[in-house]
Amino acid sequence: MSSAVTTEAVREGFTTVTPYIRVAGEGLVAFLASAFGAVETFAGRGGGGGMHREVRIGNSMVMIGEGSGAGGMMPVAPMAFHVFVDDVDAAFERAVAAGGKAIGAPEDRHYGERSGSVIDPFGNHWYIATPLGPNSLANALRTVTPALFADSAAGYITFLERALGALEEIRAGDGDHVRYARLRIGDAAIELGDGAPMPGAFMLYVTDPDERYERALAAGATSIMTPSDQPYGRVAGVRDAVGNQWFFSKPVRA
């Protein structure tokens, strides 16, 4: 029933799905640079008056909005990510030194990685990992991969398939309980499982934002931005039942 989202409209240097972290003020870029070697590639004043920033971490891009979104469209909300580094112990210590709060010290995990976790000063969760061998999840993931949670991850997977054309690659759990799942959307992946939602925002690059918008609404999402032409391309936005916001965009030059 689902089909992969094409990547023809992806901005150069980006992937199909790009997380957009909304924070109240500046400082997240500095934390990411200290902890993970992030490099800021763009900074400019956004339409709502706050700063819009783009940073590269390894082979991944992350967007950051500082200040409340225009009209409250993108509220300040912490998100969760799986981030791969060469040395998890060193990155974990750097993250804590940069103001992060340790919530799990690095340990060797049965699923093929050594990992620990921190909460940054803005409340975002970072599951920091180094692959231990060929069976590591890192083999199918980029440096930064969004980690989503839902009260019923099984039902949410169905929504993502119908609305976004997501393709399920891995699912582990018992019955309707999903301990872990990985879905592919175009050339990007997201991870998810059962748990308290940490909804955030994502830019999803597609060839036809209008079609994706209508498809998401038909799958049960609600509109937060009708399709329109913006200086950076044609864009539309929806909010799903978990609270995640998906902005479908076709860049100007695509």
Phi, psi and omega in degrees: 000328182261159177219151184294141175289132179292157182248017184296334186259009183291137175298147179300130180088354181253178172238175184305317181249125177236119178292145178237105183270126178256122179234160185287330183204186184285163177130336182293321179300318179297319178297313182294325178294316181293317186280317191234008179072027180298145178237124178286129181252345180201144173212133180196161180285128180278171182296334180271002178101341178275179179270138173251125181233151176230131182230148176254131175236108185061237179259021184238152175246143177228133174262146181227131174246126181256125183100164180293145181289159179300123179067014181074015182298320180239089183290155174296125182201132179288148180236178181229143184216149170259121183233130183258134182225166180288326183222098185297323182296317180292318180294321177300314179295321178295320181296318178293318179297332181276003177112003178284155178256123181290131175237357177190115181290152180302133176215156174286130183252152183291343182267020169094027177208159170257124187214154174219174185218147178222159170249124181286172183299349180254005176095357178286142180264133179235114176266100188271132187215152170233128180299144178256345182182188185294344181267005181294146175299338182300336182296338181247007185236157174273180183304315179241123179233126179298140175246116183252152178228150179211150177300327174229089183296328180299314178292325181292325177300318179300317177299314182297325177294314183287319187275320189247358183072024180294147178244122179285128180253322182218140170216131178233133180161185180237122179061233180276355180277125180248108176285321181203140173214149174234130179239145178254130175234106186061234179261017180239163178232154170230151176247149178202164179192175177293140179161174178295125183300142170235072188293143178218200183236148182219141171265123181245111182277125183221164179280337183220088181301325181296315180295318181293322178299311180295322179295319179294319178298319180295333180275355176118000178284164176245149184284137170237348179201111178291153182304132180205158177272126179241166180304331182262003178138184177271135187214149175215158183217147177223161173241132180269178185293337178280338181112353178291144179252133181238119179253116181270124187225139169244109183302157184304318187270001183283000000 
